[in-house]
C-alpha cells in the first residue's frame, strides 16, 4: 500500500484551523474496516464513536499533518510517555522504508515512534522509540523544535502538527522521497480506558512492532 503526499503550496499555521488544508484530499480512516482492538466483543459503534480523516503535506522545512477525529467522548488522563492509554495519536516512521530486517523481528534500527497528545496541560509531541543514534541523531523524549496544536469541540478533536527535518533525519523533503508510515488513533471513553484504535495498517494488524505492514509514503 502506498500513500502519495503532495508538496504544500501555501503556508500552514499550526493552530487547528482546517482551512489551511482545503486543497489537500484526506485519507479517510473508516472504523467499519480500520478499527483494531484486542477485545473479543465489538467496540466500534459507528462514526460518532470513532472516525478520522488524515491530511498530509510537506515543504522543504519538514512534514505537516492534520488528523481530524470524530469521537463522542474525549478522554486523556495519562501523561507522556503513557498517552497511548487515552485519546491520542501514535506515528510510526520507517526511515528507510525497508520494513523489518526479517519478518517477525519487530522494530529495527531505522524505525521510530512519536506520540501526540495533551500531556501535563500542554499539547505535546514525544518520541517514545528512537532510531539508532548513528542513523537519526535523536533520542527518547519531548520534541521541542516542532509545532503541535490539539483542539477539541463538539465531538471533534483536531491534531495539527509540524515535524522539522531534524526530527526525521535522514529523510529529504523533496519529490521522490519514500518512507514507511503508519498511524494509530487511540480511543478511550468515559471510564478513561483504551479499548480500540483506528489504524492505517491492513486488517487485522496494528502498527506496533510490525513495520513490515506500514504503508509506504511517496512525496510527490
C-alpha positions as CSV (number, residue, x, y, z in Angstrom):
1,X,0.0,0.0,0.0
2,X,1.3,3.5,-0.9
3,X,0.3,7.0,0.1
4,X,1.2,9.9,-2.1
5,X,1.8,13.2,-0.2
6,X,1.7,16.5,-2.1
7,X,4.1,19.4,-1.6
8,X,2.2,22.2,0.1
9,X,1.5,25.3,-2.0
10,X,0.6,27.5,1.0
11,X,1.9,28.2,4.5
12,X,0.2,26.1,7.2
13,X,-0.3,27.7,10.6
14,X,-0.4,25.1,13.4
15,X,-3.5,26.3,15.1
16,X,-6.2,23.7,14.5
17,X,-7.8,25.7,11.6
18,X,-8.7,23.3,8.9
19,X,-8.9,26.0,6.2
20,X,-5.2,25.6,5.5
21,X,-5.9,22.0,4.2
22,X,-8.7,22.9,1.8
23,X,-6.7,21.9,-1.3
24,X,-5.5,18.5,0.2
25,X,-7.5,15.4,-0.2
26,X,-7.6,13.5,3.1
27,X,-7.3,9.8,3.7
28,X,-10.5,8.5,5.4
29,X,-9.7,6.1,8.2
30,X,-13.0,4.3,8.5
31,X,-13.9,2.5,11.7
32,X,-16.0,0.0,9.8
33,X,-12.8,-1.5,8.3
34,X,-9.9,0.1,10.1
35,X,-10.7,-0.3,13.8
36,X,-8.3,-2.5,15.8
37,X,-9.0,-4.0,19.2
38,X,-7.6,-6.8,21.3
39,X,-11.0,-7.4,22.9
40,X,-13.4,-10.2,21.8
41,X,-16.5,-8.1,21.8
42,X,-17.4,-5.3,19.3
43,X,-16.0,-2.0,20.4
44,X,-16.9,0.3,17.4
45,X,-20.4,1.7,17.3
46,X,-20.5,4.0,14.3
47,X,-18.8,7.1,13.0
48,X,-19.9,9.2,16.0
49,X,-17.9,6.7,18.2
50,X,-14.7,7.0,16.2
51,X,-13.8,8.2,12.7
52,X,-10.8,10.1,11.3
53,X,-9.5,12.0,8.3
54,X,-5.8,12.2,7.8
55,X,-4.2,15.2,5.9
56,X,-0.5,15.1,5.0
57,X,1.8,17.5,3.1
58,X,5.4,18.6,3.0
59,X,7.6,21.6,2.4
60,X,11.4,21.9,2.5
61,X,11.1,22.6,6.2
62,X,9.5,19.3,7.0
63,X,6.4,17.2,7.3
64,X,3.0,18.7,8.1
65,X,0.0,16.7,9.2
66,X,-3.6,17.2,10.4
67,X,-5.8,14.4,11.8
68,X,-9.5,15.2,12.4
69,X,-11.1,12.8,14.8
70,X,-14.8,12.3,15.4
71,X,-15.2,10.9,18.9
72,X,-18.3,11.1,21.2
73,X,-16.1,11.3,24.4
74,X,-12.7,12.9,24.7
75,X,-10.6,11.2,27.4
76,X,-6.9,11.8,28.1
77,X,-5.7,11.3,31.7
78,X,-2.2,9.9,31.0
79,X,0.9,11.9,30.7
80,X,3.8,11.1,28.3
81,X,5.1,8.5,27.6
82,X,1.8,6.7,28.5
83,X,-0.5,8.9,26.4
84,X,-1.4,5.8,24.3
85,X,-3.7,4.7,27.1
86,X,-6.1,7.7,26.3
87,X,-7.2,9.7,23.3
88,X,-4.0,10.3,21.3
89,X,-2.0,9.6,18.2
90,X,0.9,7.4,17.6
91,X,3.1,7.9,14.5
92,X,5.2,5.1,13.2
93,X,8.0,6.0,10.8
94,X,10.3,3.6,8.9
95,X,13.1,6.0,7.8
96,X,14.4,3.5,5.2
97,X,11.1,2.1,4.1
98,X,12.6,-1.4,4.5
99,X,10.0,-3.0,6.8
100,X,11.9,-5.1,9.4
101,X,15.2,-6.9,8.8
102,X,13.2,-10.2,8.9
103,X,9.5,-10.9,9.3
104,X,8.5,-11.1,12.9
105,X,11.7,-9.3,14.3
106,X,9.7,-6.3,15.4
107,X,11.3,-2.8,15.1
108,X,14.7,-2.4,13.5
109,X,17.4,0.3,13.7
110,X,15.7,2.9,11.5
111,X,12.2,2.8,13.0
112,X,10.8,5.4,15.3
113,X,7.5,6.1,17.1
114,X,6.2,9.5,18.1
115,X,3.2,10.1,20.4
116,X,1.0,13.2,20.1
117,X,-1.4,14.1,22.9
118,X,-2.4,16.5,25.6
119,X,0.0,15.9,28.5
120,X,0.5,17.9,31.7
121,X,-1.7,20.7,30.3
122,X,0.2,21.1,27.1
123,X,-0.1,19.9,23.5
124,X,3.0,17.6,23.2
125,X,4.9,15.5,20.7
126,X,7.1,12.9,22.4
127,X,9.4,10.3,20.8
128,X,8.8,7.0,22.6
129,X,11.0,4.9,20.3
130,X,14.1,6.5,18.6
131,X,16.1,5.0,15.7
132,X,19.7,4.1,16.4
133,X,21.7,7.3,17.2
134,X,24.0,6.8,14.3
135,X,21.0,6.9,11.9
136,X,18.7,9.6,13.2
137,X,20.7,11.5,15.9
138,X,17.6,11.9,18.0
139,X,16.6,10.4,21.4
140,X,13.6,9.5,23.5
141,X,11.8,12.5,24.9
142,X,9.8,15.6,24.0
143,X,10.1,17.1,20.6
144,X,10.5,20.8,21.3
145,X,11.6,22.2,17.9
146,X,8.3,21.2,16.1
147,X,4.8,22.6,16.5
148,X,1.7,20.9,17.7
149,X,-1.9,22.1,18.3
150,X,-4.7,19.9,19.7
151,X,-8.2,21.4,19.8
152,X,-11.4,19.7,20.9
153,X,-15.0,20.9,20.5
154,X,-18.4,19.3,19.9
155,X,-17.3,15.8,19.4
156,X,-14.3,16.6,17.1
157,X,-10.6,16.6,18.0
158,X,-8.1,18.2,15.6
159,X,-4.4,17.2,15.9
160,X,-2.3,19.5,13.7
161,X,1.5,19.4,13.8
162,X,4.8,20.0,12.0
163,X,7.9,17.9,12.3
164,X,11.1,19.6,11.1
165,X,13.8,17.7,9.1
166,X,16.0,17.2,12.1
167,X,13.3,15.0,13.7
168,X,13.0,12.8,10.7
169,X,16.7,12.7,9.6
170,X,17.9,11.4,7.1
171,X,14.7,11.9,5.1
172,X,15.0,14.6,2.4
173,X,11.9,16.6,1.8
174,X,11.8,16.5,-2.0
175,X,9.9,14.8,-4.7
176,X,10.6,11.0,-4.9
177,X,11.5,10.5,-1.2
178,X,9.9,7.4,0.3
179,X,9.5,6.2,3.9
180,X,7.3,3.7,5.8
181,X,4.5,5.3,7.8
182,X,1.5,4.2,9.9
183,X,-0.9,5.9,12.3
184,X,-2.9,4.8,15.3
185,X,-5.7,6.9,16.6
186,X,-6.2,5.7,20.1
187,X,-9.6,5.9,21.7
188,X,-10.7,5.8,25.4
189,X,-14.2,6.5,26.7
190,X,-16.0,7.7,29.8
191,X,-14.2,5.2,32.0
192,X,-10.8,6.5,30.7
193,X,-9.8,3.1,29.4
194,X,-8.5,2.5,25.9
195,X,-10.4,-0.2,24.1
196,X,-9.7,0.5,20.4
197,X,-7.8,2.4,17.8
198,X,-8.2,3.4,14.2
199,X,-5.1,2.2,12.3
200,X,-3.7,2.6,8.7
201,X,-2.2,-0.9,8.6
202,X,-4.1,-3.6,6.8
203,X,-6.6,-5.6,8.9
204,X,-6.2,-7.5,11.2
205,X,-2.8,-6.0,12.0
206,X,-2.0,-2.9,14.1
207,X,1.2,-0.9,13.7
208,X,3.1,-1.7,17.0
209,X,6.3,-3.6,16.3
210,X,5.1,-4.6,12.8
211,X,6.9,-2.3,10.4
212,X,6.5,-4.8,7.5
213,X,2.8,-3.8,7.4
214,X,3.3,0.0,7.5
215,X,2.3,1.7,4.2
216,X,4.9,3.5,2.1
217,X,4.7,7.2,1.7
218,X,5.9,8.8,-1.5
219,X,6.5,12.5,-1.7
220,X,5.2,14.0,-4.9
